[in-house]
Amino acid sequence: MLIIIYKLHAMNLITGIWAILRNNEMLTWPEKIKFAIGLLPAMLGGQAYVEAQDGLSVKEWMIKQV
């Protein structure tokens, strides 16, 4: 069961990256790269990471990233 969940998470990660890369109407390549870097913690950490950040303000979260 855990292997299935891991494979689904990997598929979602690949799908998300593919959607960013093929969108040429809204983002330039430098913007795509910055956007992808910003999403990496959430994409790799999953829902647990997202929920752990829920109580932070944007400023607090940005300070925590440095």
Residue frames relative to the residue before (quaternion, step in Angstrom):
aa qw qx qy qz dx dy dz
M 1.0000 0.0000 0.0000 0.0000 0.00 0.00 0.00
L 0.6528 0.5190 -0.3134 0.4542 3.58 0.97 -0.86
I 0.6209 0.5378 -0.3382 0.4592 3.58 1.06 -0.73
I 0.6371 0.5224 -0.3241 0.4649 3.59 0.99 -0.81
I 0.6540 0.5033 -0.3110 0.4715 3.59 0.93 -0.88
Y 0.6436 0.5193 -0.3204 0.4621 3.60 0.96 -0.84
K 0.6600 0.5025 -0.3081 0.4657 3.59 0.94 -0.88
L 0.6418 0.5112 -0.3264 0.4693 3.60 0.99 -0.77
H 0.6372 0.5176 -0.3251 0.4694 3.59 1.00 -0.81
A 0.6515 0.5064 -0.3129 0.4703 3.59 0.96 -0.85
M 0.6418 0.5169 -0.3242 0.4645 3.60 1.00 -0.79
N 0.6474 0.5068 -0.3175 0.4724 3.60 0.98 -0.80
L 0.6256 0.5362 -0.3257 0.4637 3.57 1.03 -0.78
I 0.6766 0.4831 -0.2844 0.4773 3.57 0.89 -0.95
T 0.6456 0.5219 -0.3182 0.4578 3.58 0.96 -0.85
G 0.6579 0.5135 -0.3046 0.4590 3.59 0.96 -0.84
I 0.6601 0.4925 -0.3045 0.4785 3.55 0.95 -0.88
W 0.6447 0.5244 -0.3201 0.4548 3.59 0.95 -0.87
A 0.6468 0.5231 -0.3249 0.4500 3.61 0.94 -0.83
I 0.6504 0.5021 -0.3154 0.4749 3.60 0.99 -0.79
L 0.6930 0.5023 -0.2853 0.4314 3.58 0.84 -0.95
R 0.7398 0.4255 -0.2531 0.4556 3.60 0.91 -0.79
N 0.5649 0.5844 -0.3965 0.4267 3.61 1.23 -0.17
N 0.0294 -0.8321 0.5531 -0.0268 3.57 -0.28 1.25
E 0.5944 0.6026 -0.3538 0.3979 3.59 1.24 -0.10
M 0.7778 0.3606 -0.1821 0.4815 3.58 1.02 -0.70
L 0.8122 0.2162 -0.0856 0.5350 3.60 1.00 -0.74
T 0.3735 -0.6712 0.5862 0.2578 3.54 -1.15 0.67
W 0.6824 -0.4855 0.3362 0.4308 3.60 -1.22 0.24
P 0.6535 0.4850 -0.3490 0.4646 3.66 0.84 -0.71
E 0.6399 0.5124 -0.3245 0.4719 3.61 1.06 -0.73
K 0.6200 0.5439 -0.3369 0.4542 3.59 1.03 -0.76
I 0.6644 0.5047 -0.3049 0.4592 3.55 0.93 -0.90
K 0.6587 0.4988 -0.3046 0.4739 3.60 0.93 -0.88
F 0.6476 0.5234 -0.3075 0.4606 3.57 0.98 -0.88
A 0.6660 0.5036 -0.2993 0.4617 3.58 0.92 -0.92
I 0.6390 0.5175 -0.3263 0.4663 3.59 0.97 -0.82
G 0.6641 0.5092 -0.2977 0.4594 3.58 0.99 -0.82
L 0.6980 0.4693 -0.2690 0.4693 3.58 1.11 -0.63
L 0.4756 0.7183 -0.4252 0.2776 3.59 1.16 -0.44
P 0.6657 0.4969 -0.3464 0.4358 3.66 0.74 -0.84
A 0.6844 0.4724 -0.2911 0.4730 3.59 0.91 -0.84
M 0.6648 0.5044 -0.3115 0.4545 3.57 0.98 -0.81
L 0.7139 0.4300 -0.2565 0.4896 3.58 0.97 -0.78
G 0.7150 0.4596 -0.2508 0.4633 3.59 1.04 -0.78
G 0.3611 -0.7713 0.4587 0.2538 3.54 1.25 -0.36
Q 0.8086 -0.2949 0.2182 0.4600 3.50 -1.34 -0.33
A 0.6053 0.5666 -0.3601 0.4276 3.59 1.06 -0.70
Y 0.6437 0.5094 -0.3176 0.4747 3.60 1.00 -0.81
V 0.6539 0.5250 -0.3126 0.4462 3.56 0.88 -0.97
E 0.6858 0.4793 -0.2849 0.4678 3.59 0.87 -0.92
A 0.6313 0.5362 -0.3334 0.4504 3.61 1.06 -0.69
Q 0.6914 0.4661 -0.2711 0.4808 3.61 1.15 -0.56
D 0.4404 0.7593 -0.4134 0.2424 3.57 1.26 -0.33
G 0.7230 0.4529 -0.2552 0.4550 3.61 0.99 -0.73
L 0.5958 0.5937 -0.3564 0.4068 3.59 1.25 -0.13
S 0.4177 -0.6355 0.5731 0.3054 3.54 -1.21 0.52
V 0.6703 -0.4748 0.3590 0.4431 3.58 -1.23 0.23
K 0.6474 0.5232 -0.3189 0.4532 3.58 0.95 -0.89
E 0.6584 0.5043 -0.3107 0.4644 3.61 0.92 -0.87
W 0.6533 0.5145 -0.3112 0.4601 3.55 0.98 -0.86
M 0.6608 0.5112 -0.3073 0.4557 3.59 0.96 -0.86
I 0.6340 0.5153 -0.3266 0.4752 3.60 1.02 -0.78
K 0.6483 0.5331 -0.3048 0.4502 3.56 1.02 -0.83
Q 0.6536 0.5408 -0.3070 0.4313 3.62 1.12 -0.59
V 0.6146 0.5763 -0.3495 0.4099 3.60 1.17 -0.45
